[in-house]
Amino acid sequence: MVGSSHEGLHRICQKDPAGFTRTLQRVLHIPIPEPREFAVLNADLTEIEPIERRVDTLLRAETDEGTYLLVVESQGKLDERKRSSWAYYLSYLYAKYRWEPVLIVLTQSRSTARWAAKPIRLGLPGWHSLTVRPLVLSPENVPLIADRAEAERDVFLAAFSAMTHGKGPGAAAILKPLAAALENTDPEGAGMLAQFVESCLGDAHAKKIWKELMMPVNYFFRHEVAEKVREEGREEGREEGIEKERASMILHILKWRGITVPDSVRDRVEACSDLGQLEIWARRAVDATDAEDLFADRTG
């Protein structure tokens, strides 16, 4: 599971680089050549010195006009140390690969966006030896997509829009159109995007709306691996009744996610004959970090 908006904002670029570059072209109106091929590169830029320098995401984009490095930074707040770090990243990457590096900053904050967009100029007042001009995607320029037809035309952009506006008052407006658009997306891709969107929703009400929208279409259960888990659960439960099937599915989900299930949890789940309660536990199993999380409030 994606654990934070910082991780979600840049990791989605790794999962769908084509969608990301398409978004750059549409939002920023810059002439990025159409990539033929992508590769995710090692983001560690540390040299021999014991100073860790790591970009969030580093993509290599092969185009007809040459190879570019997309240096993607997820920025939550102002950090003046980034001025020197970003200049270092670009200089180091160009020296190492001899490919043109492009700095792209992603943020959910308008004030951070305005700060990040300012050129970084190093040198004399009238003679700059180095100028860094970040490209910035933020709530100030990423459109808020609240129309289902528009969301269906570009599902990646719709998801990225929800993520970018995830901490603002307009976040909830995009969730229903996006959920409808995801219904026609391949299950694995839909599950991936749903997870990234959830990680970036800062408002508790919006997060609740999103979880409710996602459960009817069961994105987790339509995932390729999860579908196998469910089928295994069906096989085990056909002769034992639907309650046993649901209990088996809950335990399989926890096992697939690498969570240890103590006997006390296993016994409680298997002994339950309340389908409503089992459904609640099944939902919790999708994002639980510990088996006991199934029984978080001890009432549902």
ZAMARGU-4260 file (C-alpha; in steps of 0.2 Angstrom, whole numbers, plus 5000, padded with zeros to 4 digits):
<rodrens>
0) 5000/5000/5000 | 5006/5018/4997 | 5008/5026/5014 | 5009/5045/5010 | 5004/5058/4998
5) 5023/5061/4996 | 5026/5044/4990 | 5010/5043/4980 | 5013/5059/4970 | 5029/5053/4962
10) 5027/5034/4962 | 5012/5035/4951 | 5024/5043/4938 | 5034/5026/4939 | 5019/5016/4936
15) 5012/5025/4921 | 5026/5036/4913 | 5017/5038/4897 | 5002/5045/4906 | 5013/5057/4916
20) 5022/5064/4901 | 5005/5066/4893 | 4999/5076/4908 | 5015/5087/4907 | 5011/5091/4889
25) 4993/5095/4893 | 4995/5105/4909 | 5011/5114/4905 | 5010/5116/4886 | 5028/5112/4884
30) 5035/5103/4868 | 5040/5087/4876 | 5044/5074/4862 | 5033/5059/4862 | 5043/5045/4871
35) 5045/5028/4863 | 5052/5019/4878 | 5053/5022/4897 | 5065/5015/4910 | 5064/5019/4929
40) 5082/5022/4935 | 5091/5021/4952 | 5086/5037/4961 | 5102/5036/4972 | 5114/5050/4968
45) 5126/5048/4982 | 5144/5048/4978 | 5159/5042/4989 | 5156/5056/5002 | 5144/5050/5016
50) 5131/5062/5011 | 5115/5054/5004 | 5107/5063/4989 | 5092/5054/4982 | 5079/5060/4970
55) 5061/5054/4972 | 5059/5047/4955 | 5071/5046/4940 | 5064/5041/4923 | 5073/5039/4906
60) 5063/5044/4892 | 5068/5038/4874 | 5062/5050/4860 | 5065/5053/4842 | 5074/5068/4847
65) 5085/5060/4860 | 5085/5054/4877 | 5079/5064/4892 | 5080/5061/4911 | 5064/5066/4920
70) 5069/5071/4938 | 5053/5070/4948 | 5052/5078/4965 | 5037/5077/4977 | 5037/5093/4988
75) 5026/5095/5003 | 5032/5112/5009 | 5045/5125/5007 | 5063/5119/5009 | 5077/5131/5005
80) 5090/5117/5005 | 5082/5111/4989 | 5089/5125/4979 | 5106/5118/4980 | 5100/5100/4980
85) 5091/5102/4964 | 5105/5111/4955 | 5116/5097/4961 | 5104/5083/4954 | 5104/5091/4937
90) 5123/5094/4936 | 5127/5077/4942 | 5115/5067/4931 | 5121/5077/4916 | 5139/5073/4920
95) 5135/5055/4923 | 5123/5050/4909 | 5126/5065/4896 | 5107/5065/4894 | 5097/5081/4896
100) 5089/5081/4913 | 5072/5090/4916 | 5067/5094/4934 | 5048/5092/4938 | 5041/5096/4955
105) 5024/5090/4961 | 5015/5097/4975 | 4998/5099/4983 | 5002/5116/4990 | 4999/5132/4980
110) 5012/5142/4991 | 5025/5128/4989 | 5021/5128/4970 | 5025/5147/4969 | 5041/5145/4978
115) 5047/5130/4968 | 5043/5138/4952 | 5055/5152/4955 | 5071/5150/4945 | 5087/5145/4955
120) 5101/5157/4949 | 5119/5154/4954 | 5133/5166/4950 | 5135/5185/4950 | 5119/5196/4950
125) 5122/5201/4932 | 5130/5184/4926 | 5122/5168/4931 | 5134/5153/4929 | 5119/5141/4932
130) 5100/5143/4931 | 5088/5130/4936 | 5070/5132/4930 | 5059/5118/4938 | 5043/5113/4930
135) 5029/5113/4943 | 5013/5103/4943 | 5001/5109/4957 | 4983/5114/4961 | 4987/5130/4952
140) 4988/5123/4935 | 4982/5105/4936 | 4964/5105/4931 | 4950/5100/4943 | 4941/5087/4933
145) 4923/5085/4940 | 4915/5079/4923 | 4914/5060/4920 | 4916/5061/4901 | 4932/5071/4904
150) 4938/5059/4917 | 4935/5045/4905 | 4945/5053/4891 | 4961/5053/4901 | 4959/5042/4917
155) 4978/5045/4922 | 4975/5064/4922 | 4959/5062/4931 | 4968/5052/4945 | 4982/5064/4945
160) 4970/5078/4947 | 4962/5070/4962 | 4979/5067/4970 | 4985/5085/4966 | 4969/5093/4974
165) 4968/5080/4987 | 4972/5091/5002 | 4960/5105/4995 | 4941/5109/4997 | 4938/5103/4979
170) 4945/5085/4981 | 4928/5077/4984 | 4921/5085/4968 | 4932/5074/4957 | 4930/5057/4966
175) 4913/5051/4959 | 4917/5055/4941 | 4934/5047/4943 | 4926/5031/4951 | 4914/5030/4936
180) 4929/5032/4924 | 4939/5018/4933 | 4925/5006/4930 | 4930/5005/4912 | 4949/5003/4916
185) 4958/4987/4917 | 4956/4980/4935 | 4975/4980/4939 | 4977/4998/4932 | 4961/5004/4942
190) 4967/4996/4958 | 4984/5005/4956 | 4976/5022/4953 | 4963/5020/4967 | 4977/5016/4979
195) 4987/5031/4974 | 4972/5043/4975 | 4968/5037/4992 | 4986/5040/4998 | 4984/5059/4993
200) 4967/5063/5001 | 4970/5074/5016 | 4952/5077/5021 | 4944/5063/5031 | 4927/5066/5023
205) 4935/5065/5005 | 4944/5049/5010 | 4928/5041/5017 | 4919/5046/5001 | 4933/5037/4991
210) 4932/5021/5001 | 4914/5020/4999 | 4915/5023/4980 | 4928/5010/4979 | 4920/4996/4988
215) 4905/4993/4977 | 4917/4990/4962 | 4929/4980/4973 | 4945/4986/4965 | 4955/4976/4976
220) 4946/4960/4973 | 4947/4963/4954 | 4966/4964/4955 | 4974/4949/4946 | 4982/4942/4962
225) 4967/4946/4973 | 4955/4937/4960 | 4966/4921/4962 | 4964/4923/4981 | 4945/4925/4979
230) 4944/4910/4968 | 4954/4900/4981 | 4942/4906/4994 | 4927/4900/4983 | 4934/4883/4981
235) 4936/4881/5000 | 4919/4888/5004 | 4908/4880/4991 | 4903/4865/5002 | 4904/4875/5019
240) 4893/4890/5015 | 4895/4908/5011 | 4901/4913/5028 | 4915/4901/5027 | 4920/4907/5010
245) 4920/4925/5016 | 4930/4921/5032 | 4943/4911/5021 | 4944/4926/5009 | 4948/4938/5024
250) 4962/4926/5029 | 4969/4924/5012 | 4970/4943/5010 | 4980/4945/5025 | 4991/4930/5020
255) 4994/4938/5003 | 4998/4954/5010 | 5012/4946/5021 | 5003/4949/5038 | 5005/4936/5051
260) 4988/4929/5057 | 4988/4923/5075 | 4977/4909/5080 | 4966/4920/5090 | 4962/4931/5075
265) 4960/4915/5064 | 4948/4907/5076 | 4937/4923/5078 | 4936/4926/5059 | 4931/4907/5056
270) 4919/4907/5070 | 4909/4922/5064 | 4893/4919/5055 | 4887/4937/5053 | 4889/4941/5034
275) 4888/4960/5038 | 4903/4958/5050 | 4913/4948/5039 | 4911/4961/5025 | 4917/4974/5036
280) 4932/4964/5041 | 4936/4960/5023 | 4936/4979/5019 | 4948/4981/5033 | 4960/4967/5028
285) 4964/4977/5012 | 4973/4990/5021 | 4977/4983/5038 | 4995/4983/5044 | 4992/4970/5058
290) 4979/4956/5059 | 4971/4964/5075 | 4966/4979/5064 | 4951/4969/5058 | 4944/4972/5075
295) 4949/4990/5077 | 4934/4997/5086 | 4928/4980/5094 | 4910/4985/5088 | 4911/4982/5069
</rodrens>
